Amino acid sequence: MSTADSPSSCNKTMKLHDGHSLGYAEFGDPEGKPVFHFHGFPGSRLEAKLMSDAAGRNGVRLIGVDR
């Protein structure tokens, strides 16, 4: 498990200007090229973990966001 696949990488949040919070998770290569994964319905940021190994092998920092 890389640093970007640790449990703490799955439970990140950021505060938006309107006061809401946005949940996101990071997988793959923490130093890789950032690629965003936008899930469908139903789903969550954790769906991106399914592609974690491929992202790591290809130098991608995969960022899954909640919608």
N, C-alpha and C positions, 0 to 999 in steps of 0.2 A: 504494500500500500504506500503510495507516494504521499508527500505532505498534503497535496491537494485532495487526497482521498481520505483524510482523517475525519473522524466524526465531527470535529469542530468546523471542518470545511463545508459541512452540509447545513449548518444552522447559522448562517450569517444574515444580518439584516442591515439595512441602511435607512435613515430617516429622510423622507422626501420633504420638499419645501412646503407642501400643503399639510404637513403633520402626520401623514400616513407612513407606515413602515413597509418596506419591500424586502421580502425574503429571497435569498439566493444561495446557491451552492456552487463550489468549484471542484472540478475533477481533472484528471490528466496531468500534464506537465505544468507545474506552477510558474515556470519561466517561459512557457510556450506562447505561441501566437493566440490571442484571445478570440474565441468563437462563442457566440451566444446561442443557446438552445431555448426555443420557445415552444413549450409543450401544447398539446391540444387538450380537449376535454374528454374524459376527466384526466387529470394529471397534476403534477407539481414539479418543483425544481429538482426533486430527487430522481425523476425520470432520466435525467442526463447521466446518472451513474451507470446506466446500461451501456454507455459508450466510453466509459472511463479508460478501459484498457487500450482501445483503439486510439483514443485521444493522446494518451501517454506515449504510445509507440510512434505517433506521427508529429510529436512536438506541438500539441494543441493544449491550450488551457481552456477547458470547456466550462462555460458559466451557464448554469440553469437558473432561470428566474421564475418566481411565482407570478401568476397573472391575476 
